[in-house]
Amino acid sequence: MPKVNATEDLKLSPKKAKTKLPSMYKVIILNDDFTPMEFVVNTIQRFFNKSVDEATRIMLKIHTEGLGVCGIFPVDIAETKMNQVLNYAKEHQHPLQCIIERID
């Protein structure tokens, strides 16, 4: 009886790498009673590239509902945008708050 090498019969199929999309995060601006509406509109336009109409709509949502989503990004970009908004508000002495929230 001929000897059969076990490794000759073994065939490996190439594993396909499954790329996982990065988790996405909402960048949210919170309402406060001190930051002027014009400043919020300007901030949204500046850091989220929104038109005046879009920025105004988001600002009104922030004002009436307490928060507004300015954009959805991967975590690195969302953190950068959040920090830009917070630093810009601090430079102009406004208490505007911005957070990020993971989308499940």
N, C-alpha and C positions, 0 to 999 in steps of 0.2 A: 504494500500500500504506500503510495507516494505521500511524502510529508507536504503539507500545505502551510505556508507561512501565514499566520493570522493577520499580519499587517497588510498583506497583499489583498485580502478580501475586504478590508476596511476602507470604505470610501467616506471621505469627509465632504460634506456639502458646505460651501462657503456661507458663513453667517452674514446675513444682511444687517447692517447697523441701522437701528431704528433711531432716527434723529428726533429728539424731543424738543418741541417748541418751548421757548422760554416762558415762564409765568408772566402774565401781564398784570399791570398795576394801574389803578385809577389815580390820577392826581386831583386832589379835592381841595378847594379853597373854602374855608369856614367863615361864617358871618361874624361880624363884631359890630358894635354900635359906634365905633370911633373912626374907622378908616373911610375916607370919602369914596363915594361911588365912582367918581371919575378916576381915582387912583386904581381901583380894582379893575375897571375897564382897560385902562392903560397897561396894567400888569398882565392881564390876560392876552392882550394884543401883542405885547412885547415878547413874552416867553412861550406862548402857545400858537403864535401866528394866526390868530383869529381876526376876522373882519370886525369892523366897529359894530355891526349888527349882531354878529355871533357873540362877541365879547359882552355887549349890553344884555343880551338874552341870558347869558350865563351869570352875569352880575345880578340881574333881577331874580334869578333862581336862588342865588346865594342869599340875597336880601330877604326873600319871602319864605324860603324853605330851610334856611340855616346852613346850607352847603350847596356847592355846585361842582360838577365834574368838568375839568378843563381839558383833559386828554387821557388817553390810555397808551401806556408804553411798557417796554421791558423794564425790569427793576433798576438797572443802572441809569437809564434815561429818566425814569420817574423820580429817582432820588436826586438826580442833578437838577431837574426842573423844580422840585420842591425846595431844594436849597437855594436856587436862584431867586425864587419868589420870596422866601424868608429873608434872605440877605438884602434884597431890594427894598422890602418893606422896612427892615431895620434901619437901612441907610436913610430912608425918608421919614423915620420916626413914627411909623404906623404899626399897630399891633396885629396886623393881618396874619392869619395862621393858615398853613397849608400842610396837608398830610397826604400819604399815599396809602392805598388799600388794595390788597391782592384780590384779583378776580378769580373765583373758584370755578 
